[in-house]
Amino acid sequence: MIKLYGMPLSPFARKVLLVLDYKELEYENIPTFPADESPEFRAISPLGKVPVLDHDGFILPDTSVISRYLDRIAPEKSLYPEDPKLEATACWLEEYADSKLIENCAGLFRQRLINPKFFNEPTDEEVVQSILTEGMPQCLDYLESVTPESGYLVGDSLSIADIAVTTCFIQARYGGFDVDSAVAPKLRNYLDRAFAAPLVVKRLESEKAVVNAIAPDLL
Ligand SMILES: N[C@@H](CCC(=O)N[C@@H](CS)C(=O)NCC(=O)O)C(=O)O
């Protein structure tokens, strides 16, 4: 039995949930907040982060490690290209999304949605402006330079790069940000394709109830 600890609205939990859905693996999602300080959770998450995978008692933190593991135990529809250079490129884009891109996308989500609607704290407009004028434009410039006119980010099938990048932009959308087609046309087209994919549509559908509970007017 596969269990995934993490809140479905966490971009990193969503990344693994998308991998599990894509692989059509059965799992149970155990909603767990990132700040969970219970000894039980800290015992399975040495860094205190979500998500954490539990596969029949085999515990694994970190989405890159988890995704790789899931691909090994369910190798059909691999998310890692066979060609070494394509595989390395996919892993690099995953790393870029998991570090630089998510910092900006999750920053908007936190400031514009979670702080005011969940924590009852004001949005820090300085942080938002810095993301919108510095952090995000750098990400869009870079991603535009590597996004193809059509198809997937790397190679000719869905890879871990697509999943990692898409989960970030879902977070950004919840934070009221969409890629402007005048600024990054290839990326915008790519994201339109990604968001229309049944895998993503289904995941967004399953997030609706949680989003509506936090911000009924958002969707
Ligand atoms: N590199 C980790 C990052 C996971 C991560 O940062 N998760 C966030 C929630 S979306 C978290 O748990 N943050 C709490 C913290 O950093 O203390 C992964 O890929 O799993």
The ligand as an SDF file (V2000), in Angstrom:
LIG
                    3D

 20 19  0  0  0  0  0  0  0  0999 V2000
   12.9170   19.3440   -1.7700 N   0  0  0  0  0  0  0  0  0  0  0  0
   11.7000   19.0050   -1.0910 C   0  0  0  0  0  0  0  0  0  0  0  0
   10.9110   20.2710   -0.8090 C   0  0  0  0  0  0  0  0  0  0  0  0
    9.6010   20.0010   -0.0620 C   0  0  0  0  0  0  0  0  0  0  0  0
    9.0430   21.2630    0.5510 C   0  0  0  0  0  0  0  0  0  0  0  0
    9.6950   22.3300    0.6260 O   0  0  0  0  0  0  0  0  0  0  0  0
    7.8200   21.1650    1.0340 N   0  0  0  0  0  0  0  0  0  0  0  0
    7.2080   22.2950    1.7250 C   0  0  0  0  0  0  0  0  0  0  0  0
    5.6890   22.2710    1.5580 C   0  0  0  0  0  0  0  0  0  0  0  0
    5.1430   22.5450   -0.0730 S   0  0  0  0  0  0  0  0  0  0  0  0
    7.4800   22.1540    3.1920 C   0  0  0  0  0  0  0  0  0  0  0  0
    7.2990   21.0900    3.7430 O   0  0  0  0  0  0  0  0  0  0  0  0
    7.9090   23.2380    3.8490 N   0  0  0  0  0  0  0  0  0  0  0  0
    8.1290   23.2460    5.2650 C   0  0  0  0  0  0  0  0  0  0  0  0
    9.5240   23.6520    5.6110 C   0  0  0  0  0  0  0  0  0  0  0  0
   10.3070   23.9950    4.7020 O   0  0  0  0  0  0  0  0  0  0  0  0
    9.8210   23.6420    6.7900 O   0  0  0  0  0  0  0  0  0  0  0  0
   10.9050   18.0360   -1.9610 C   0  0  0  0  0  0  0  0  0  0  0  0
   11.0980   18.0210   -3.1830 O   0  0  0  0  0  0  0  0  0  0  0  0
   10.1300   17.2410   -1.3940 O   0  0  0  0  0  0  0  0  0  0  0  0
  1  2  1  0
  2  3  1  0
  2 18  1  0
  3  4  1  0
  4  5  1  0
  5  6  2  0
  5  7  1  0
  7  8  1  0
  8  9  1  0
  8 11  1  0
  9 10  1  0
 11 12  2  0
 11 13  1  0
 13 14  1  0
 14 15  1  0
 15 16  2  0
 15 17  1  0
 18 19  2  0
 18 20  1  0
M  END
$$$$
